[in-house]
Amino acid sequence: MTPTTPAPGHPVRGSSTGRPVMAAMDLLGRRWALRVLWELSHQPLRALELKDRCDDMSSSVLYQRLRELSEAGLVIQHSDGRFAITSLGGDLRAALEPLDAWSRRWAERS
């Protein structure tokens, strides 16, 4: 992993402990990271398709996030150029499902 990609066991923004949860929060808290994972959790996409789904995200940020998420083992690029989440990324999607359900309940109140 490059020094900029958060990883368990290494200091990250806001924590020098290297605790896995802190590394995960650093990685997933980066702008557009969760959105990229969310879009890829539905189907593999080419970079331009992904960019179109992510509103105003710049190409440079998209490729930086894809690199970081790939280095973290959450995203893979297939030989046809499409990006997809890995099984580890799928585990994260499952972990986020309760948050998705909560956000839908929250939206109903508004």
C-alpha angles and dihedrals in degrees: 000000000000117000090255096057111088114235135176113262094031130090113264137183108303096008137065093185099085091222110166095235091054092051090048092050091050093049097043093041092063115110112275095359096115092041091054091050092046093053092046091049089071098049142332112275139189115243094256092049089051092048090052090054093049099066111220101000112140120235092241092055091045093055092043091053092045090052093049094045090047092050089050090054096246099107134037132190115226123218090257089061097253119132121223138172118258125229087268088053088050089054088055090050089054090049090053095051093088089053089050091051091048092049090053090053089048091051091052090058094053 
